[in-house]
């Protein structure tokens, strides 16, 4: 039973969000009042948990998703229907929404977003993952012959000014020069420590081995094949048993959803890495792509005042968009041979599942490097083809925004041709979940993009439940909540004291204020009273960051010691045995011309650690700096690789939760060191 834990703390987080949203404006009599909001939270949470307790997950999920959908439609003025067998008023509005109905129908979009944060409580429900193979094994069902469509697509690629321009401005391709140490999961266990199992599996699959060998030769990265062949040969005497090149993995997600991944072997991922990076650079160059800046893409759509707009909900895009078309596109931008080898590595392979071995009949699995990027790039080409069909010429079309399979189009003609085009190739649009706006008089479009909602130039998205839940559990995540509220403009002013959850202890409140201040997400009142000018505040901020650099130096030195112990003692063998991994002295030794990926990773991370030391040491030299110091990004080598961990040297992005937590811990450690010094914090 997925009862909402820490509901009182979640309520506290919501209340603090409410208070912060009101900081820069006077409370309107018609606006949402605090006591009104608190009452709605209490009532909604109580009824939600009671329904869950009495009726179970499935019923509760269906009911409260319907209530959430109705609340959105009340805001957007879309058509809606009463919820069957559910208590409603005479108009058909759910009784649970009646007390705040006038706010949902109002124009205070900040209040609306707070209310819609509460109606997202259904996202707390997780169900057992369900393996649905139908989208994978169903044969091509497009209304048009695929070969015929592919012929048209090839002609479009060669004739289009848009594709020719893109081809002439492709980013520089950089081949892989090192093995990857950050892959988490493999078909035979944790990816890097079972990579010799994976090598054996690939060699046993002669067609996959042939495609991978040729692919790496074409990309001048034969060292990957050589390491794989050596690992496979060494593993052949270990009596490992049955090994797999791929498996299907399921993940339980919020709101009872199941996400399916096709996990491929370690060597396929290494082979595909350089192509993946190159494709991502191409996506970054496309003005209508949102992969690298979702907020910018959402804001672009929000700024459009048009009379027609559609956000299509596409079902199982990667499973159903034909692999053949992706190969054709890659062939145009690379070469026929490379594209054919890529198709063999990504799509023409089998995956182990609980229901037996399966192969994607039409599309390809989400999970292999380059798969998502290739699907996304093809998606751009499909909308360009739709534009060509409608206009009859190859003009650049920019009346859309895209994120993977997510698309918003604001040209009626192209939008309709695009929908017909998807139908031709058997990709289904779920119109019941899509949003279509058609009012050329008002020009107040409604859309959904990247799990965010917009109406009439205003965002109405609620706060995601998982962000609320995590913010209630940790002050480290609360800083991310504030950052989200600022980015999505629920808070428009942060250079002041922010309202923090009432449940926080005085110490917790102080720590959170420090974290928010250091990230420039708030400015606590004690700064005003204790530091008379900006120069003193800058000195304090730099002192914190210099101390953080010192703490990181100490931590990195400790990690280097642990790494040396791991490499030069029997710890590695002990950890491999604990993980149940068969190995030989040759595999994890240093006497060969080739190394097992775990040895490669340990040596590589050791070198990177020593490269990182000077960056941190240089920070400690700027004691008298009159400019704001910027800390070097937390590097991947500040996460020690150990066989029993999920990753070896994970490459943390700016939003990686582990990186953010680590940064916050460092800031608080530095703060605690400085607070008792003469030149430190004067608030004690």
LOMIVO-950009 format. One record per residue (C-alpha): residue in three letters; x, y, z. Coordinates in steps of 0.5 Angstrom, whole numbers, plus 2048, in hexadecimal, padded with zeros to 3 digits. Example, Ala and Ser with C-alpha at 12.3 -4.5 7.8 and 13.67 -1.06 7.14 Angstrom:
<bakes>
ALA8197F7810;SER81B7FE80E;
</bakes>
This chain:
<bakes>
UNK800800800;UNK8038077FE;UNK80080B803;UNK803812803;UNK809812808;UNK80B81980C;UNK80481C80A;UNK80582280F;UNK80C82380C;UNK80A823805;UNK804828807;UNK80A82C80B;UNK80D82C804;UNK80782E800;UNK805834805;UNK80C837805;UNK80C8377FD;UNK80583A7FE;UNK808840802;UNK80E8417FE;UNK8098417F8;UNK8068477FB;UNK80C84B7FD;UNK80C8507F8;UNK8058527F8;UNK8008547FD;UNK7FB84E7FE;UNK7F48507FA;UNK7ED84E7FD;UNK7EC84A7F7;UNK7F28467F8;UNK7F38407FB;UNK7F4841803;UNK7F983D807;UNK7F483980B;UNK7F0838805;UNK7F6834802;UNK7F7830808;UNK7F082E809;UNK7F082C802;UNK7F7828803;UNK7F4824809;UNK7EE822806;UNK7F1820800;UNK7F681C803;UNK7F1819808;UNK7EC817803;UNK7F28147FE;UNK7F5810804;UNK7EE80D806;UNK7EC80B7FF;UNK7F38087FE;UNK7F2804804;UNK7EB802803;UNK7EB8017FB;UNK7F37FF7F9;UNK7F88027F5;UNK7F48017EE;UNK7EE8047F0;UNK7F180A7F3;UNK7F680B7EE;UNK7F080B7E9;UNK7EC8107ED;UNK7F18157EF;UNK7F48157E8;UNK7ED8177E5;UNK7EC81C7EB;UNK7F381F7E9;UNK7F181F7E2;UNK7EA8237E3;UNK7EE8287E7;UNK7F282A7E1;UNK7EC82A7DC;UNK7E982F7E1;UNK7EF8337E1;UNK7F08337D9;UNK7E88337D8;UNK7E982C7D4;UNK7E38287D3;UNK7E28237D9;UNK7DD81E7DC;UNK7DB81C7E3;UNK7DF8167E6;UNK7DB8107E6;UNK7D880D7ED;UNK7DC8137F0;UNK7D88197F5;UNK7D881F7F1;UNK7D48257F1;UNK7CE8277EC;UNK7D38297E7;UNK7D78237E7;UNK7DD8267EB;UNK7E08217F0;UNK7DE8237F7;UNK7E58237F9;UNK7E68287F4;UNK7E082D7F6;UNK7E38317FB;UNK7E98337F7;UNK7E58337F0;UNK7E583B7F0;UNK7EC83B7F0;UNK7ED8367EB;UNK7E883A7E6;UNK7EC8407E8;UNK7F28447E5;UNK7F78437EB;UNK7FC83E7E8;UNK80083E7EE;UNK7FA83C7F2;UNK7F88377ED;UNK7FF8347EC;UNK7FF8337F4;UNK7F882F7F4;UNK7FA82B7EE;UNK8008297F2;UNK7FC8267F7;UNK7F88227F2;UNK7FE81F7F0;UNK7FE81B7F6;UNK7FC8147F2;UNK8038147EF;UNK8058117F6;UNK80280B7F4;UNK8078067F1;UNK8057FF7EE;UNK8097F87ED;UNK80C7F97E6;UNK8087F67E0;UNK80C7F37DA;UNK8087F57D4;UNK80B7F27CE;UNK8067F47C9;UNK8097FA7C7;UNK80F7F67C6;UNK80D7F07C2;UNK8077F37BE;UNK8097F37B7;UNK8097F97B2;UNK8027FC7B2;UNK8038037AE;UNK7FD8047A9;UNK8038057A3;UNK8088007A1;UNK80E8027A5;UNK81380179F;UNK80F80679B;UNK80F80B7A1;UNK8178097A1;UNK81880B79A;UNK81481279B;UNK8188137A1;UNK81F81279E;UNK81D817798;UNK81B81C79D;UNK82281B7A1;UNK82681C79A;UNK821822798;UNK82082679E;UNK82482C79F;UNK82382B7A6;UNK8268257A7;UNK82B8277A2;UNK82D82D7A6;UNK82D8287AD;UNK8328247A9;UNK8368297A7;UNK83782C7AE;UNK8378257B2;UNK83B8257B9;UNK8428227B9;UNK84281B7BA;UNK8478197C0;UNK8488117C1;UNK84880E7C7;UNK84F80D7CA;UNK84E80A7D1;UNK8498057D4;UNK8438077D7;UNK8438067DF;UNK83C8097E1;UNK8378047DE;UNK8338027E3;UNK82F7FC7E1;UNK8317F67DC;UNK82D7F07DA;UNK8317EB7DE;UNK8327F07E5;UNK8357F67E6;UNK8387F87E0;UNK83F7F97E1;UNK8417F47E5;UNK83D7EF7E1;UNK8407F27DA;UNK8447EB7D9;UNK83D7E87D9;UNK83B7EC7D4;UNK8417EB7D0;UNK83F7E47D0;UNK8387E57CE;UNK83A7EA7C8;UNK83F7E57C5;UNK83A7DF7C6;UNK8357E37C2;UNK8397E37BB;UNK8347E87B7;UNK8357EE7BD;UNK83C7EC7BE;UNK83D7EE7B6;UNK8397F47B6;UNK83D7F77BC;UNK8447F57BA;UNK8427F97B3;UNK83F7FE7B6;UNK8458007BB;UNK84A7FF7B5;UNK8458047B1;UNK8468097B7;UNK84D8087B8;UNK84C8057BF;UNK84F7FE7BE;UNK8527FE7C5;UNK84A7FD7C8;UNK84A7F67C4;UNK8517F47C6;UNK84F7F57CD;UNK8497F17CC;UNK84C7EB7C9;UNK8517EB7CE;UNK84C7EB7D4;UNK8487E67D0;UNK84E7E17CF;UNK8507E17D6;UNK8497E07D8;UNK8487DA7D4;UNK84B7D67D9;UNK8477D87DF;UNK8417D47DE;UNK83D7DA7DF;UNK8377D67DC;UNK8317DA7D8;UNK8337E17D6;UNK82E7E67D3;UNK8307EC7CE;UNK8297F07D0;UNK8247EF7D5;UNK81D7F37D7;UNK81D7F77DD;UNK8177FA7E0;UNK8168007E5;UNK8108027E9;UNK80F8097E8;UNK80A80F7EB;UNK80380E7EA;UNK8038077E9;UNK8078077E3;UNK80C8027E0;UNK8128047DC;UNK8157FE7D8;UNK81D7FF7D6;UNK8217FA7D1;UNK8277F97D5;UNK82D7F87D0;UNK8347F57D2;UNK83A7F97D4;UNK83E7F97CD;UNK8387FB7C9;UNK8378017CE;UNK83F8037CD;UNK83E8027C5;UNK8388067C5;UNK83B80C7CA;UNK83E8107C4;UNK8388107C0;UNK8338127C5;UNK8388187C7;UNK83881A7C0;UNK8308197BF;UNK82F81D7C6;UNK8338237C3;UNK82F8237BD;UNK8298247C1;UNK82C8297C5;UNK82D82D7BE;UNK82582D7BC;UNK8218337BF;UNK81B82F7C0;UNK81E82A7C4;UNK81D82A7CB;UNK8228247CE;UNK8278297D1;UNK82282E7D4;UNK81B82C7D5;UNK81A8337D8;UNK81C8377D2;UNK8178327CE;UNK8118337D2;UNK81283A7D3;UNK81383B7CB;UNK80C8377CA;UNK80983C7D0;UNK80B8427CC;UNK8078407C6;UNK8008447C5;UNK7FD83F7C0;UNK7F683D7BE;UNK7F88367BD;UNK7FC8317C1;UNK7FD82A7C2;UNK8018267C7;UNK80181E7C5;UNK8018197CA;UNK8058137C6;UNK80480C7C8;UNK80B8087C9;UNK80F80C7C4;UNK8158087C4;UNK8128027C4;UNK80E8037BE;UNK8128087B9;UNK8158047B4;UNK81C8027B5;UNK81D8027AE;UNK81C80A7AD;UNK82180B7B3;UNK8268077AF;UNK82480B7A8;UNK8258117AC;UNK82C80F7AF;UNK82E80D7A8;UNK82D8147A5;UNK8318177AB;UNK8378127AC;UNK83780C7A7;UNK8338067A5;UNK8388017A8;UNK8388057AF;UNK8318057AF;UNK8307FE7AD;UNK8347FC7B3;UNK8318017B8;UNK82A7FD7B6;UNK82D7F77B7;UNK8307F97BE;UNK82A7FD7C0;UNK8247F97BD;UNK8257F37BA;UNK8277EF7C1;UNK8237EB7C6;UNK8217ED7CD;UNK8207E87D3;UNK81A7E97D7;UNK8157E57DC;UNK8117E37D6;UNK8177E17D2;UNK81B7E47CD;UNK8187E97C8;UNK81A7EE7C3;UNK8187F57C1;UNK8147F47BB;UNK8137FB7B8;UNK8178007BD;UNK81D7FF7C1;UNK81E7FF7C9;UNK81E8057CD;UNK8258047D1;UNK82B8037CC;UNK82F8097CB;UNK82D80D7C5;UNK82680A7C5;UNK8228107C8;UNK8268157C4;UNK8258117BD;UNK81E8117BF;UNK81D8187C1;UNK82181A7BA;UNK81D8167B6;UNK8178197B9;UNK8198207B7;UNK81A81E7B0;UNK81381B7B0;UNK8108227B2;UNK8158257AC;UNK8128207A7;UNK80B8227AA;UNK80C8297A8;UNK80F8277A1;UNK8098247A0;UNK8048297A2;UNK80882F79F;UNK80B82C799;UNK81282E79A;UNK81882D79E;UNK8178347A3;UNK81A8337AA;UNK8148327AF;UNK8158347B6;UNK80D8347B8;UNK80E82F7BD;UNK81282D7C3;UNK8158267C5;UNK8178217CA;UNK81881A7C8;UNK8118187C7;UNK80E81E7CA;UNK80C8237C5;UNK80882A7C4;UNK80682C7BD;UNK8038337BC;UNK8028337B5;UNK7FB82F7B3;UNK7FD82D7AC;UNK80382A7AE;UNK8008277B4;UNK7FB8237B1;UNK8008217AB;UNK80481E7B1;UNK7FF81A7B4;UNK7FD8177AE;UNK8048167AC;UNK8058127B3;UNK7FF80E7B1;UNK80280C7AB;UNK8088097AF;UNK8048067B4;UNK80680B7BA;UNK80080C7BE;UNK7FD8127C1;UNK7F98127C7;UNK7F48187C6;UNK7F18177CD;UNK7F78197D0;UNK7F981E7CB;UNK7F78267CB;UNK7F48297C5;UNK7F38317C5;UNK7EF8347C0;UNK7ED83B7C1;UNK7EF8407BC;UNK7EB8467BF;UNK7EE8457C6;UNK7F58427C5;UNK7F68407CC;UNK7F98397CA;UNK7F98337CF;UNK7FF82E7CF;UNK8038287D3;UNK80A8287D2;UNK8108247D6;UNK80A8227DB;UNK80982A7DC;UNK80282D7DA;UNK8018347D7;UNK7FB8387D6;UNK7FA83F7D3;UNK8028417D4;UNK80283E7DB;UNK8048387DE;UNK7FF8347E2;UNK80482E7E4;UNK80382B7EB;UNK80A82A7EF;UNK80C8227EE;UNK80A81E7F4;UNK81181B7F4;UNK8148217F5;UNK80F8237FA;UNK81081D7FE;UNK81881D7FD;UNK8188247FF;UNK814822806;UNK81981D807;UNK820821806;UNK822828806;UNK827827801;UNK8218257FC;UNK81D82B7FF;UNK8228307FB;UNK82082C7F5;UNK81982E7F6;UNK81A8357F7;UNK81F8357F0;UNK8198317ED;UNK8148377EF;UNK81983C7ED;UNK81A8397E6;UNK8128387E5;UNK81183F7E8;UNK80C83D7EE;UNK8118417F2;UNK8138477EE;UNK81884A7F3;UNK81D8477F7;UNK82284C7FA;UNK81E84C801;UNK81C848806;UNK819842804;UNK81383E808;UNK81683880A;UNK81283280D;UNK80F833814;UNK81182C816;UNK81982D815;UNK81D82E81C;UNK82183481D;UNK82783181B;UNK82482E814;UNK821835812;UNK828838813;UNK82B83380F;UNK82683380A;UNK82783B809;UNK82E83A808;UNK82D835803;UNK8288397FF;UNK82C83F800;UNK83283C7FD;UNK82E83A7F7;UNK82C8417F6;UNK82583E7F7;UNK8238437FE;UNK826848802;UNK82584780A;UNK82384D80E;UNK82984C812;UNK82E84E80C;UNK82B85580D;UNK82C856814;UNK833852815;UNK83685580E;UNK83685C80D;UNK83885C805;UNK8388587FF;UNK840857800;UNK83F854807;UNK83A84F804;UNK83F84D7FE;UNK84484C803;UNK840847807;UNK83E844800;UNK8458437FE;UNK847840805;UNK84283B804;UNK8448397FD;UNK84B8397FF;UNK84A834805;UNK845830801;UNK84C82F7FC;UNK85082D802;UNK84B828805;UNK84A8257FD;UNK8528257FD;UNK852821804;UNK84C81C801;UNK85081B7FB;UNK8578197FE;UNK853814802;UNK8508117FC;UNK8578117F9;UNK85980D7FF;UNK8538087FE;UNK8548077F7;UNK85B8057F8;UNK8598007FD;UNK8547FD7F9;UNK8597FD7F3;UNK85F7FA7F7;UNK85C7F57FC;UNK8577EF7FB;UNK8517F47FD;UNK84F7F47F5;UNK84F7EC7F5;UNK84B7EC7FC;UNK8467F17F9;UNK8457ED7F2;UNK8447E67F6;UNK83F7EA7FB;UNK83B7EC7F4;UNK83B7E47F2;UNK83F7E67EC;UNK8447E17E9;UNK84B7E47E7;UNK8527E17E6;UNK8587E47E8;UNK85A7E67E1;UNK8537EA7E0;UNK8557EF7E6;UNK85C7EF7E5;UNK8617F47E2;UNK8667EF7DE;UNK8627EF7D8;UNK8617F47D2;UNK85A7F47D3;UNK8567F67DA;UNK8507F47DC;UNK84B7FA7DC;UNK84B7FB7E4;UNK8537FB7E4;UNK8528007DE;UNK84D8047E2;UNK8518047E9;UNK8578067E5;UNK85480C7E1;UNK85080F7E7;UNK85780F7EB;UNK85A8137E6;UNK8548187E6;UNK8548187ED;UNK85B81B7ED;UNK8598207E7;UNK8548227EC;UNK8588247F1;UNK85B82A7EE;UNK85482D7ED;UNK85282D7F4;UNK85982F7F7;UNK8598357F2;UNK8528377F6;UNK8568387FC;UNK85A83D7FA;UNK8558437F9;UNK854845800;UNK85484C7FE;UNK85084C7F8;UNK84C8527F7;UNK84884E7F2;UNK8438487F3;UNK8468417F2;UNK84383C7EF;UNK8448357F1;UNK8468307EC;UNK84182B7EA;UNK8418257EF;UNK8448207EA;UNK8438197E9;UNK8498167EC;UNK8468197F3;UNK8428127F3;UNK84780D7F4;UNK8458067F0;UNK8448007F4;UNK8427F97F1;UNK83C7F97F6;UNK8398007F4;UNK8348017EE;UNK8398067EA;UNK8418077EA;UNK84280E7E8;UNK83B8107E7;UNK83B8177E2;UNK83781B7E7;UNK8338217E3;UNK8308277E6;UNK82A8247E8;UNK82D81D7EB;UNK82A81D7F2;UNK8308197F4;UNK83481F7F2;UNK82F8247F5;UNK82F8217FC;UNK8378207FC;UNK8388287FA;UNK833829800;UNK836825805;UNK83D828803;UNK83A82F804;UNK83782E80B;UNK83E82A80D;UNK84183180B;UNK83C83580E;UNK83D831815;UNK845832814;UNK844839813;UNK83F83B818;UNK84383B81E;UNK84983F81B;UNK84A84681C;UNK849848815;UNK843843814;UNK83C843815;UNK83A84981B;UNK83384681C;UNK835842822;
</bakes>
